[in-house]
Amino acid sequence: MGDCLFCKIARGEIPSKKVYEDSEFFAFHDINPVAPVHFMLIPKLHVASLLEADASHAALLGKMLLLAPKLAKEQGLVNGFRTFINTGRGGGQEVMHLHIHIIGGGHIPPMVRRG
């Protein structure tokens, strides 16, 4: 998608603080981090969200999930980290390009309050 923010970042048209890049994926630090380490992992292939993913994306999704812990460890998150994928506007997704947030370091509060 020509006007997609994350596609432009992956193509180098918009500057970012790169964490990782290969032929299929790009990872970069979030510009508004919620934790000491907060970066996003995106496929270079434009997939708007998990709502649009299908069986043809199975290998891509699997590779993303295997790459996330490798990159997290390289960023110093050896004791654990959180991953999350906001899906669709109703799920809090702001940029319509599939991405995994990887966050950690410091105190990470629970995702859902219990009680």
Backbone hydrogen bonds, N-H to C=O, Kabsch-Sander energy under -0.5 kcal/mol:
donor,donor_aa,acceptor,acceptor_aa,energy
4,C,1,M,-0.9
8,K,4,C,-2.3
9,I,5,L,-2.0
10,A,6,F,-2.5
11,R,7,C,-1.9
12,G,9,I,-1.3
13,E,8,K,-2.3
14,I,8,K,-1.0
18,K,16,S,-1.2
19,V,27,A,-3.1
20,Y,27,A,-1.6
22,D,25,F,-2.2
26,F,42,I,-2.4
27,A,20,Y,-2.7
28,F,40,M,-2.0
29,H,17,K,-2.3
30,D,38,H,-2.6
37,V,104,G,-2.2
39,F,102,I,-2.3
40,M,28,F,-3.1
41,L,100,I,-2.2
42,I,26,F,-3.1
44,K,24,E,-3.3
45,L,24,E,-0.5
47,V,45,L,-0.7
52,E,49,S,-1.3
53,A,49,S,-0.7
57,H,54,D,-2.3
58,A,55,A,-1.5
61,L,57,H,-2.8
62,G,58,A,-2.4
63,K,59,A,-2.5
64,M,60,L,-2.1
65,L,61,L,-2.1
66,L,62,G,-1.7
67,L,63,K,-2.1
68,A,64,M,-2.1
70,K,66,L,-0.7
71,L,67,L,-2.4
72,A,68,A,-2.5
73,K,69,P,-2.4
74,E,70,K,-1.9
75,Q,71,L,-1.4
76,G,73,K,-1.9
77,L,72,A,-2.6
78,V,76,G,-1.6
80,G,77,L,-0.6
82,R,103,I,-3.0
84,F,101,H,-1.7
88,G,86,N,-0.5
91,G,87,T,-0.5
91,G,88,G,-1.2
92,G,89,R,-1.6
93,Q,88,G,-2.3
96,M,94,E,-0.6
97,H,95,V,-2.5
98,L,47,V,-3.8
100,I,41,L,-2.4
101,H,84,F,-2.9
101,H,99,H,-0.5
102,I,39,F,-2.9
103,I,82,R,-2.7
104,G,37,V,-2.1
108,I,106,G,-0.6
